[in-house]
């Protein structure tokens, strides 16, 4: 049986985020870290309003950020 190396979940958005916004994922993780402790949707709102990011891309970054900080 063949195995698939396809990235699933929020990280599957990462290539298109890097392409569309011109910054590596590490940059966005630093932005979220610098924002301090916020709720999920507060982080999403920050990325959308201050950085012009779409909801899906912002949500994916926030999900990974919050999972990593647990």
Buried (B, 14 or more C-beta within 10 A) or exposed (E): EEEEEEEEEBBEBBEEBBEEBEEEBEEBBEBBEEBEEBEEEEBBBBBBEEBEBBEEBBBBBBBBBBEEEE
